[in-house]
Amino acid sequence: MMKKVLVVEDASFMRLSLKTMLEKNGYEVVGLAENGVQAIEMYKTLSPEIVTMDITMPVMDGLEALTEILKFDPNATVIMLSAMGQEIKIRESIVIGAKSFIVKPFKEDYLLKTLSKF
């Protein structure tokens, strides 16, 4: 069964490369959001099984969106994506309830290994 993934990322090239990596490895990308507000709306309508969530985004960042998604669905599987040097925000996201995190830049096999745990 293909797992449904919602990709949340403000950089369009990164959104598309995540989508490509996931789809060619058997995941179904059900939505692409470019900020936290879109992420929450899409989560509620699309019911993805996994969310990849960028931490730093305009409008609403990944930590706020993570908090709101978990209020809506305490069992949500959200995996945070962050650039190097954001250790404090990564730790914060784990405390809030993110299931895991991936530091950018990352290799495809690392992304897949992380997602395969969920």
Secondary structure by P-SEA (a helix, b strand, c coil): cbbbbbbbcccaaaaaaaaaaaaaaccccccccccaaaaaaaaacccccccccccccccccaaaaaaaaaaaccccbbbbbbcccaaaaaaaaaaacccccccccccaaaaaaaaaac
